[in-house]
Amino acid sequence: MSYLILVRHGQSIWNLEKKFTGWVDVDLTENGKLEAKKAGHLIKNKKINIDLYYSSLQSRAKNTLKLIQEILEDKKNSETAWQLNERHYGALTGLNKDEMKAKLGEDKVHQFRRSWDLKPDPLDKDNPNHPTNIEIYKEIPVNQIPDTESLKDTYERVLNFYKKDIENKIVSNNILISAHGNSIRALCKYLFKLNNDQISKLEIPTGNPLLINLDTNHKITNCEYLDKDRAKDLLIF
């Protein structure tokens, strides 16, 4: 048996400001740092030795992982992958969610946030929030950088990376992934075999480790949120 631990980064600055963040590289709030440290303590209490660490390329996920590893007193190198980045929210990037609800209606904003294959209008490449204008993405081939994404698009890039670089390592390793609400939802859709309607209802809380037990056939035998006070419905367990 091995363990896969999925952690959505702690609260970010734009989470607090209720902005569509996507690929913009914002950092953690002080509360987000506390959430990350608490996640570290919750994992430490399980006495699980983590063999491999992964995070997205974005600071809020990388710094969440850094704080977790500090609590675990584990200095292993981690691997960063842009494929684990948050979903790109296109022209919604940087806009306030409450203001968009007032402008477009709550149902429309909910569709943009939770539908399977609906994507917002593309973000103009001249916009400073476009990934091609953000330094940390300079090494990514331009033809692979999105202007907007649906959850389906996010699912495809996350799963391509997961199947190629992570899945075959799970049988003999305990793995922790620090990522984002939508990239973790994409993984959960695959791991839990959720349909397109179910994935629209799945919520991922910040800074709360999701511990998944897998057998040698990659079958999930158990899963649980470690912070019971902030657990969300996993839809299957």
C-alpha positions as CSV (number, residue, x, y, z in Angstrom):
1,M,0.0,0.0,0.0
2,S,1.2,3.5,-0.8
3,Y,-0.1,7.0,-0.1
4,L,-0.9,9.9,-2.4
5,I,-1.4,13.2,-0.6
6,L,-3.1,16.1,-2.4
7,V,-2.8,19.6,-0.9
8,R,-4.4,22.7,-2.3
9,H,-2.2,25.7,-1.5
10,G,-3.0,27.8,1.5
11,Q,-5.1,30.9,1.1
12,S,-3.6,33.3,-1.5
13,I,-3.7,37.1,-1.7
14,W,-6.2,36.9,-4.5
15,N,-8.2,34.2,-2.8
16,L,-8.7,36.8,0.0
17,E,-9.5,39.5,-2.5
18,K,-12.0,37.2,-4.3
19,K,-10.2,37.6,-7.7
20,F,-10.0,35.1,-10.5
21,T,-6.3,34.1,-10.2
22,G,-5.6,31.4,-12.7
23,W,-2.0,31.6,-13.9
24,V,-1.2,34.9,-12.2
25,D,1.7,34.3,-9.7
26,V,0.4,35.6,-6.4
27,D,1.7,34.5,-3.0
28,L,0.1,33.3,0.2
29,T,-1.5,35.4,2.8
30,E,-0.4,35.1,6.4
31,N,-3.5,32.9,7.0
32,G,-2.4,30.9,4.0
33,K,1.0,30.3,5.5
34,L,-0.7,29.2,8.8
35,E,-2.9,26.8,6.8
36,A,0.2,25.3,5.1
37,K,2.0,24.9,8.4
38,K,-1.1,23.2,9.9
39,A,-1.1,20.9,6.8
40,G,2.5,20.0,7.6
41,H,1.6,19.1,11.2
42,L,-1.4,17.0,10.2
43,I,0.8,15.0,7.8
44,K,3.5,14.7,10.4
45,N,1.0,13.3,12.9
46,K,0.3,10.5,10.4
47,K,4.0,9.4,10.5
48,I,4.1,8.9,6.8
49,N,7.5,9.1,5.1
50,I,7.1,11.1,1.9
51,D,9.4,9.9,-0.9
52,L,8.5,12.3,-3.7
53,Y,7.2,15.9,-3.7
54,Y,5.6,17.8,-6.6
55,S,4.2,21.2,-6.9
56,S,3.0,23.5,-9.7
57,L,5.2,26.3,-11.0
58,Q,3.2,28.9,-9.1
59,S,4.5,30.5,-5.9
60,R,1.5,29.8,-3.8
61,A,1.8,26.1,-4.3
62,K,5.6,26.0,-4.1
63,N,5.6,28.0,-0.9
64,T,2.9,25.8,0.6
65,L,5.1,22.8,-0.1
66,K,8.1,24.5,1.3
67,L,6.3,25.2,4.6
68,I,5.0,21.7,4.8
69,Q,8.5,20.3,4.3
70,E,9.9,22.6,7.0
71,I,7.4,21.2,9.4
72,L,8.2,17.6,8.3
73,E,11.9,18.5,8.6
74,D,12.4,17.0,5.2
75,K,14.9,18.6,2.8
76,K,14.3,16.4,-0.2
77,N,14.2,18.2,-3.5
78,S,10.8,18.7,-5.0
79,E,9.8,18.7,-8.7
80,T,7.9,21.6,-10.1
81,A,5.6,21.3,-13.2
82,W,3.6,24.0,-15.0
83,Q,1.2,21.2,-16.0
84,L,0.0,21.2,-12.4
85,N,-0.8,25.0,-12.5
86,E,-4.3,26.3,-11.8
87,R,-6.8,26.6,-14.6
88,H,-6.4,29.7,-16.8
89,Y,-9.5,31.9,-16.4
90,G,-9.0,33.8,-19.6
91,A,-10.5,37.3,-19.7
92,L,-11.9,36.8,-16.2
93,T,-8.3,36.9,-14.8
94,G,-7.9,39.6,-12.2
95,L,-11.6,40.4,-12.0
96,N,-13.5,40.3,-8.7
97,K,-15.9,37.3,-8.4
98,D,-18.6,39.3,-6.6
99,E,-18.5,42.1,-9.1
100,M,-18.8,39.6,-12.0
101,K,-21.8,38.0,-10.3
102,A,-23.5,41.4,-10.1
103,K,-22.6,42.1,-13.8
104,L,-23.2,38.6,-15.4
105,G,-25.4,36.9,-12.9
106,E,-24.6,34.3,-10.3
107,D,-25.6,31.4,-12.6
108,K,-23.3,32.5,-15.4
109,V,-20.3,33.0,-13.1
110,H,-21.0,29.5,-11.6
111,Q,-21.0,28.1,-15.1
112,F,-17.6,29.6,-15.8
113,R,-16.2,28.3,-12.5
114,R,-17.7,24.8,-12.4
115,S,-18.8,23.7,-15.9
116,W,-16.8,20.9,-17.6
117,D,-16.1,22.4,-21.0
118,L,-17.2,26.1,-21.0
119,K,-14.3,28.5,-21.1
120,P,-14.2,32.3,-20.7
121,D,-13.1,34.5,-23.5
122,P,-9.3,34.4,-24.1
123,L,-7.1,36.9,-22.2
124,D,-5.5,39.4,-24.5
125,K,-1.8,38.7,-25.0
126,D,-1.0,42.4,-24.2
127,N,-2.6,42.1,-20.8
128,P,0.2,42.1,-18.1
129,N,-1.6,39.1,-16.5
130,H,-1.2,37.0,-19.6
131,P,1.3,34.1,-18.8
132,T,3.6,35.1,-21.7
133,N,4.2,38.4,-19.7
134,I,5.0,36.7,-16.4
135,E,8.6,35.8,-15.8
136,I,8.2,32.4,-14.3
137,Y,6.7,31.1,-17.5
138,K,9.5,32.2,-19.9
139,E,10.8,28.6,-20.2
140,I,7.4,27.1,-21.3
141,P,7.1,26.8,-25.1
142,V,4.8,29.7,-26.2
143,N,2.5,27.3,-28.1
144,Q,1.7,25.4,-24.9
145,I,0.7,28.5,-22.9
146,P,-3.1,28.9,-22.9
147,D,-5.1,32.1,-23.3
148,T,-8.1,30.5,-21.5
149,E,-9.1,27.1,-20.3
150,S,-12.1,25.0,-19.4
151,L,-11.9,22.4,-16.7
152,K,-11.7,19.8,-19.5
153,D,-8.5,21.5,-20.8
154,T,-7.0,21.6,-17.3
155,Y,-7.9,18.0,-16.8
156,E,-6.1,17.0,-20.0
157,R,-2.8,18.7,-19.3
158,V,-2.8,17.6,-15.6
159,L,-3.6,14.0,-16.5
160,N,-1.0,13.8,-19.3
161,F,1.6,14.8,-16.7
162,Y,0.3,12.6,-14.0
163,K,0.2,9.5,-16.1
164,K,3.6,10.1,-17.6
165,D,5.5,11.3,-14.6
166,I,3.7,10.3,-11.4
167,E,1.4,7.3,-11.7
168,N,4.0,4.6,-12.3
169,K,5.9,5.8,-9.2
170,I,3.0,5.5,-6.8
171,V,3.2,1.7,-6.2
172,S,6.6,2.0,-4.5
173,N,6.5,5.6,-3.2
174,N,4.5,7.9,-1.0
175,I,3.9,11.1,-3.0
176,L,2.7,14.6,-2.0
177,I,1.4,17.0,-4.6
178,S,0.9,20.7,-3.8
179,A,-1.3,22.3,-6.4
180,H,-4.6,24.2,-6.9
181,G,-8.3,23.9,-6.7
182,N,-8.9,22.9,-10.3
183,S,-5.7,20.9,-10.9
184,I,-6.6,18.8,-7.8
185,R,-10.2,18.5,-9.0
186,A,-8.9,17.2,-12.3
187,L,-6.9,14.6,-10.5
188,C,-9.8,13.6,-8.3
189,K,-12.0,13.2,-11.4
190,Y,-9.6,10.6,-12.7
191,L,-8.8,8.9,-9.4
192,F,-12.4,8.7,-8.1
193,K,-13.9,8.1,-11.6
194,L,-16.2,11.1,-11.3
195,N,-18.5,12.0,-14.1
196,N,-18.8,15.5,-15.6
197,D,-21.7,16.4,-13.3
198,Q,-20.1,15.1,-10.2
199,I,-16.8,17.1,-10.8
200,S,-18.8,20.3,-11.0
201,K,-19.9,19.7,-7.4
202,L,-16.5,18.9,-5.9
203,E,-15.0,21.5,-3.7
204,I,-11.3,21.5,-2.6
205,P,-10.5,23.4,0.6
206,T,-7.3,25.3,0.9
207,G,-4.5,23.9,3.0
208,N,-6.3,20.6,4.0
209,P,-4.3,17.5,3.0
210,L,-6.4,14.8,1.2
211,L,-4.8,11.5,2.1
212,I,-5.5,8.7,-0.4
213,N,-4.5,5.1,0.2
214,L,-3.8,3.0,-3.0
215,D,-3.1,-0.7,-3.4
216,T,-0.7,-2.2,-5.9
217,N,-3.3,-2.0,-8.7
218,H,-3.7,1.8,-8.1
219,K,-7.2,1.1,-6.6
220,I,-8.2,3.5,-3.8
221,T,-8.8,1.7,-0.6
222,N,-9.5,4.7,1.6
223,C,-9.3,8.5,1.5
224,E,-9.8,11.3,4.1
225,Y,-9.2,14.9,4.7
226,L,-6.8,15.3,7.6
227,D,-8.5,18.5,9.0
228,K,-11.9,17.1,9.8
229,D,-13.2,20.6,10.7
230,R,-12.7,21.8,7.2
231,A,-13.4,18.6,5.2
232,K,-15.5,18.7,2.1
233,D,-17.7,16.0,0.6
234,L,-15.6,13.7,-1.6
235,L,-18.8,12.4,-3.3
236,I,-17.6,8.8,-3.2
237,F,-16.4,8.0,0.4
